[in-house]
Amino acid sequence: MSAIQRAQQYRQFTVSPITRHIGAFIEGVDLSQIESEDLKTELRAALFDFQVIVFRNQHITPEQQVLVARVFGDPDKVKSLFPRHESQKSIEKVESTPTGYRYGNDQWHADVTFSNNPPTGTVLYSHVIPPIGGDTLWASGTTIYDAIPKALQDYLETLEAVHTIDNSGWATYFDQLEDGEQQAQNARVNHPPVVHPVIRTHPVTGRKIVYVNPEFTVRIKGLPRQQSDALLNFLFYYFQQPEYQVRLRWEEKTVAIWDNRATVHYAAADYDYQERRLSRITFGEEQAF
């Protein structure tokens, strides 16, 4: 079934697919008022169907952003290392200012795969957006799996990969902080390397996923370094193909929600040190897979 045909199945809102494989704009929903169970059911279905769903012109409070996240999972289950909102501790502040600290997300990644139980999705809400730059891109791990030759699919399903925080953008972020060395040490202690299968199965859709990313995946277990690097780079190459991507030009008061199990994403760092402020909630479950 095509993306357009899938979009026509929804009754609670209008769905406009952005690309053939991933991403859709949702219209006709006020995220500050989502009490209807029928609406919640269709929102969850749209997320799994399109992997990234985007809502323009949304005016929600921090408390309402938490309620939005609860439609899809537990907003208190899994967190990263961003500063937290003053009153809503499940909200992380993703901010860049001309004189402040900046975390660079300009590398393909899925959120917090350096955890044994990564988040299942993310709700990101924009407050201040630079006039040019700062787009976010997503790539579909399920579509990439489908594009890989069958023989290689079978081989990849026998492999596991190591994910770690050590070589990620967090190291550069910690370097900017007065107590950065201590924070980096704490992060390594609290988040030792973990192992995930290279190919995972989505527990809701049943689709197979390429589950590695260049931000946190450092090697494939059991392979010599050169072979591991070559195979990982081959898989990472797929993320760069526009056919498997969707790109969002942010506007203020935009909400993007994505399936963290099925996608990887990349925040373009082409806005220098202009102000960019977003609030993020990662949500999860007792077990992601």
C-alpha positions in Angstrom: 0.0 0.0 0.0 1.4 3.4 -1.0 2.0 6.2 1.5 -0.9 8.2 0.0 -3.3 5.2 0.4 -2.2 4.7 4.0 -2.8 8.4 4.7 -6.4 8.1 3.5 -7.2 5.5 6.2 -7.2 8.1 9.0 -10.4 9.7 10.2 -9.4 11.8 13.2 -7.0 14.1 11.2 -5.5 14.7 7.8 -2.2 13.0 6.9 0.1 14.4 4.2 3.0 12.1 3.6 6.3 14.0 3.0 8.2 11.2 1.2 7.4 7.7 0.0 9.0 5.9 2.9 9.1 8.2 6.0 7.5 11.3 7.4 4.1 12.9 7.4 2.5 16.2 8.3 -0.6 15.9 10.6 -3.3 18.6 10.3 -6.5 19.0 12.2 -5.0 18.2 15.7 -4.6 20.6 18.6 -2.1 18.8 20.8 -3.2 20.8 23.8 -6.5 18.9 23.7 -6.0 15.2 23.1 -8.5 13.6 25.5 -10.3 11.4 22.9 -9.2 7.8 22.9 -10.0 7.4 19.2 -7.6 10.3 18.5 -4.8 8.8 20.7 -5.2 5.4 18.9 -4.9 7.0 15.5 -1.9 9.1 16.6 -0.1 6.0 17.7 -1.0 4.2 14.5 0.3 7.2 12.4 3.6 7.2 14.3 4.2 3.5 13.6 3.0 3.9 10.0 5.1 7.0 9.0 7.9 6.9 11.7 8.1 10.7 11.9 4.9 12.8 12.3 5.0 16.6 12.4 2.5 19.2 13.7 2.8 22.9 12.8 1.4 25.8 14.8 1.1 24.1 18.2 0.7 26.1 21.4 1.4 23.7 24.3 2.6 24.2 27.8 5.4 22.0 29.4 2.6 20.1 31.2 0.8 19.5 27.9 4.0 18.3 26.2 4.3 15.7 28.9 0.7 14.6 28.3 1.5 14.3 24.5 4.4 12.0 25.3 2.2 9.9 27.5 0.0 9.1 24.5 3.0 7.1 23.1 4.9 5.9 26.1 6.3 6.6 29.5 8.0 10.1 29.6 10.0 9.2 32.7 11.5 5.9 31.4 14.7 6.8 29.6 16.7 10.1 29.6 19.9 11.4 28.1 22.3 14.0 29.6 20.7 17.3 28.5 19.7 19.9 31.2 16.2 19.4 32.5 13.2 21.8 32.6 12.8 23.6 35.9 9.4 22.2 36.8 8.9 19.3 34.4 11.8 17.0 34.9 10.9 14.7 32.1 11.6 17.5 29.6 15.2 18.1 28.4 16.3 21.4 27.1 18.1 21.3 23.7 19.5 24.8 23.4 22.2 26.7 21.6 22.8 30.4 22.2 25.5 32.8 20.9 27.3 32.7 24.2 26.2 29.5 25.7 27.1 25.8 25.5 26.2 23.8 22.5 25.7 20.0 22.0 26.3 19.0 18.4 23.8 16.4 17.1 25.3 16.6 13.6 25.8 12.9 13.4 23.4 10.1 12.5 22.1 8.5 15.7 19.1 7.0 17.5 18.6 8.5 20.9 20.4 6.8 23.8 21.3 3.5 22.2 24.2 3.4 24.7 21.5 2.2 27.1 20.4 -1.4 27.5 16.8 -0.2 27.1 16.8 2.9 24.8 13.7 5.2 24.4 11.0 4.1 22.0 10.4 7.6 20.8 10.8 11.4 21.2 8.6 14.4 21.3 10.5 17.6 20.2 8.9 21.0 20.4 10.5 24.2 18.9 10.5 27.5 20.8 13.2 29.6 19.1 14.4 28.7 15.6 17.2 30.4 13.6 16.1 32.2 10.4 18.2 29.8 8.4 19.6 26.4 9.2 19.1 23.9 12.0 17.0 21.4 10.0 16.5 17.9 11.3 16.8 14.8 9.1 15.6 11.3 9.7 16.4 8.1 7.9 14.2 4.9 8.0 16.0 1.9 9.4 13.2 -0.4 8.2 13.4 0.9 4.6 17.2 0.5 4.7 16.9 -3.1 5.9 14.5 -3.8 3.0 17.0 -2.3 0.5 19.9 -4.6 1.6 20.4 -7.8 -0.4 18.8 -10.9 1.2 22.0 -12.8 1.7 23.5 -9.8 3.6 20.3 -9.5 5.6 20.6 -13.1 6.8 24.3 -12.5 7.8 23.6 -9.3 9.6 20.9 -11.0 11.7 23.7 -13.2 13.2 25.7 -10.2 14.5 25.8 -8.0 17.5 27.3 -4.5 17.9 28.8 -2.5 20.8 27.2 0.9 21.6 29.0 3.4 23.8 28.8 7.1 24.8 32.6 7.4 24.8 33.1 8.5 21.2 29.9 10.6 20.8 29.3 14.3 20.6 28.9 14.3 24.4 32.7 14.4 24.7 32.9 17.8 22.9 30.0 19.1 25.0 31.6 18.2 28.3 34.8 19.9 27.1 32.9 23.2 27.3 31.9 22.9 30.9 33.9 23.9 34.0 33.3 20.5 35.6 33.3 18.7 32.2 36.0 16.2 33.0 34.0 15.0 36.1 30.7 14.9 34.1 32.4 12.9 31.4 33.8 10.4 34.0 30.3 10.1 35.6 28.8 9.5 32.2 31.2 6.7 31.5 30.6 5.1 34.9 26.8 5.4 34.6 26.7 4.3 31.0 29.1 1.4 30.3 29.2 0.0 26.8 26.2 -2.2 25.8 25.5 -4.7 23.1 22.5 -4.7 20.7 21.7 -7.0 17.8 22.6 -5.4 14.4 19.2 -6.2 13.2 16.1 -5.8 15.4 12.4 -6.5 14.9 10.0 -3.8 15.7 7.6 -5.2 18.4 4.6 -3.3 17.0 5.0 -3.4 13.2 7.0 -6.6 13.0 9.4 -4.9 10.5 13.1 -5.6 10.6 15.4 -2.6 11.5 19.0 -1.9 10.8 20.0 -1.0 14.4 23.4 0.7 14.3 24.4 4.3 14.1 27.7 6.2 13.8 27.2 8.3 16.9 27.2 5.4 19.4 28.0 2.1 17.6 31.7 1.5 17.7 32.3 -2.1 16.5 30.7 -5.4 15.6 31.4 -8.1 18.0 33.6 -11.0 16.8 34.9 -9.3 13.7 38.4 -7.9 13.2 38.6 -4.1 13.4 39.0 -3.6 9.7 36.1 -5.8 8.8 33.9 -4.3 11.5 34.7 -0.8 10.3 34.0 -1.7 6.7 30.7 -3.3 7.4 29.5 -0.5 9.6 30.5 2.1 7.1 28.7 0.2 4.4 25.5 0.3 6.5 26.0 4.0 7.5 26.2 4.8 3.8 22.6 4.0 3.4 21.6 6.7 6.0 23.0 9.3 3.6 20.8 8.3 0.7 18.0 10.8 0.2 15.6 8.1 -0.9 15.5 6.8 2.7 15.3 10.3 4.4 12.9 13.0 5.3 14.1 16.6 6.2 12.2 19.0 8.4 12.6 22.8 8.1 11.7 23.8 11.6 9.3 26.7 12.4 8.5 28.0 15.8 5.8 26.1 17.6 6.4 22.9 15.6 6.1 19.5 17.2 8.0 16.5 15.7 7.4 13.0 17.1 9.4 10.0 15.9 9.8 6.3 16.4 13.3 5.9 17.9 13.3 2.2 17.3 12.7 2.5 13.5 14.7 5.6 12.7 18.0 7.5 13.0 18.2 11.3 12.9 20.7 14.1 12.2 20.5 17.7 13.4 22.2 19.9 10.7 24.8 22.2 12.4 24.5 25.0 9.8 23.2 27.8 12.0 26.5 28.9 13.6 25.8 30.2 17.1 22.4 31.6 16.4 19.8 31.0 19.1 18.0 27.7 18.8 15.8 26.4 21.6 13.7 23.3 21.7 12.3 21.1 24.5 12.5 17.3 24.2 10.9 14.4 25.9 12.1 10.9 25.2 9.5 8.2 26.1 9.9 4.5 26.6 8.6 1.3 27.9 9.6 -1.5 30.3 11.4 -3.1 27.4 11.9 -1.4 24.0 12.3 -4.6 22.1 
